[in-house]
């Protein structure tokens, strides 16, 4: 983790720079050291992950056009490594067409910078990556779950490692309207209950990598084994419905049995639970996974609360 230099108001980091061009690497190294960072150069792509691991680097900057292993593959290897997958990766290259940039980001890169680049732009971009990385492990303040940024890294890790998985989403419907009527505290209690239900239903999975996340507003996400996705979704939806009357009672509200309707004109909270199963084939991206989930969600919202699935192994 990058250290904070309070005297300079900046992050002092260990940075690994992967580039075959030693002259250019020397210029970058001199610039980064003058900014207070520790700097290590790697001239072979095959050695990149080992160097990042050995140095416990806070950031890796990778030239795309390496002679042995391209920068895209280096990025995939970082994301596939259980010990490295949250390390920020910046790709740099003279190849900077839009399709190249989008392809690099789809491999899990956090940023893509065209060569030659202005030193001030480079400094600004790496400081932004380091600042975001410094808080990646912080839990969501309201629910205690992992952050949405860490969850995206976890999904990318499964994709890069080519491990089959299922992404499960929980959405609390009518949460905004409920919060307007019942108040912010009531809304927060509903979110906390959703978080507790996701965590409780995950215990029988006995999966050390199960970490539900609060993605913002009334949206939650977790990753489970494909063969447990349908069962887990059923547990979550059933427990939500079972505990919903107690939530209303604890808030001093009446609860109607009809989905989407509460008592005394109160918007009723209901739950959409939906999932997609992702295969181990290459070529997937986090963005593609999220687009599939958005399509399932759009359909589910038209039908109403329940459990929805896309069981195709994509």
Helices and strands as residue ranges (DSSP letters): E 3-5, E 10-12, E 14-18, H 22-34, E 38-42, G 45-47, H 48-55, E 59-63, H 71-80, E 88-93, H 98-106, E 111-114, H 119-134, H 148-160, E 165-173, H 175-182, H 184-203, E 213-216, E 219-224, G 226-228, H 229-250, E 270-278, H 286-303, E 306-310
